Amino acid sequence: MNLKEQLEDVKDYFTPKIVTEVNNQYVKIAKIKGQEVPWHNHENEDELFYIIEGELLMEVENETNRTMKTGDMLVVPKGINHRVSSIDECSIMLIETKTTKHTGEVKSSITKSIQEQSY
């Protein structure tokens, strides 16, 4: 599988798409542009972010904001409030436990169910 080719089918920002699964984890891809993601956390699950292409502003509560660039990876530990944004289009890969809710317990206009994230 080529993730960049898979990203060609992703048309909407902030809409992760499940591309495969491994053990109890989903591997997802998404495109980010703008500031739509609300502050949220995942009470019981860590979340891995990998930047496929572009730059992503990662905001983690009580930490210095960081700009992640192509090739960067970060794990946000469970229970930690965070949000992401990007000025220009950014393509990311996420690895999340299957129980992870898209925006945690926070409901917003971008919140997607697992069914909405499936190809």
C-alpha positions in Angstrom: 0.0 0.0 0.0 1.2 3.5 -0.8 -0.1 6.1 1.6 0.3 9.0 -0.8 -1.8 7.2 -3.3 -4.4 6.4 -0.7 -4.5 10.1 0.2 -5.7 11.0 -3.3 -9.1 9.5 -2.3 -9.3 11.7 0.8 -11.3 14.8 -0.3 -12.5 16.3 3.1 -10.2 17.8 5.7 -10.4 16.5 9.3 -12.0 13.3 8.1 -9.7 10.3 9.0 -10.0 7.3 6.8 -9.1 3.8 8.1 -6.6 2.2 5.6 -5.8 -1.0 7.5 -5.7 -2.5 11.0 -3.0 -4.2 13.0 -3.9 -6.1 16.2 -6.2 -3.8 18.1 -5.2 -0.7 16.2 -6.5 1.2 13.3 -4.1 2.9 10.9 -5.7 6.0 9.5 -4.8 8.8 7.1 -6.2 12.3 7.1 -5.7 15.7 5.6 -5.7 18.8 7.8 -6.1 22.4 6.9 -7.4 25.2 9.1 -8.3 25.2 12.8 -11.3 23.0 13.2 -10.1 20.4 15.8 -11.4 21.2 19.3 -9.3 20.7 22.4 -9.9 17.1 23.4 -8.3 14.0 24.9 -8.6 10.2 24.7 -9.1 9.0 28.3 -7.8 5.5 27.8 -5.8 5.5 24.6 -2.5 7.0 23.3 -2.6 8.5 19.8 0.3 8.4 17.3 0.7 11.2 14.7 3.1 10.8 11.8 3.5 13.6 9.2 3.4 12.3 5.7 3.6 15.7 4.0 3.4 19.3 5.1 3.4 21.0 8.5 1.1 20.5 11.5 0.8 22.7 14.5 0.5 20.4 17.5 -0.8 22.0 20.7 -0.6 19.9 23.8 -2.0 21.3 27.1 0.7 22.7 29.4 3.5 22.3 26.8 5.1 24.5 24.2 3.3 24.3 20.9 5.4 22.6 18.2 5.3 22.6 14.4 5.7 19.1 13.2 7.2 18.6 9.7 7.3 15.9 7.1 8.7 12.7 8.7 8.0 13.8 12.3 6.2 11.5 14.7 4.6 12.2 18.1 2.6 10.1 20.6 0.1 12.0 22.6 -0.4 10.0 25.8 -3.9 9.1 27.0 -5.7 11.7 29.0 -3.7 14.6 27.6 -5.7 17.5 26.0 -4.5 18.4 22.5 -5.5 19.8 19.2 -4.0 20.2 15.8 -4.2 22.7 13.0 -2.4 23.6 9.8 -2.2 26.8 7.6 -1.6 24.8 4.4 -2.7 21.3 3.6 -1.0 18.7 5.7 -1.3 14.9 5.3 -1.0 12.7 8.4 -1.1 9.1 9.5 -2.7 8.2 12.8 -2.4 5.0 14.7 -5.2 4.6 17.3 -6.7 1.8 19.4 -10.0 0.7 17.8 -11.9 2.2 20.8 -10.5 5.7 20.3 -13.2 8.3 19.6 -12.3 10.8 16.9 -12.5 13.9 19.1 -12.7 12.1 22.5 -15.8 13.0 24.4 -16.0 16.4 22.7 -18.6 16.6 19.9 -18.1 19.2 17.2 -18.9 19.7 13.5 -15.9 17.6 12.5 -16.5 14.6 14.8 -16.7 11.4 12.8 -17.9 7.9 13.8 -15.9 4.8 13.0 -18.4 4.0 10.3 -17.7 7.5 8.7 -14.0 6.8 8.8 -14.2 3.4 7.1 -13.5 3.1 3.3 
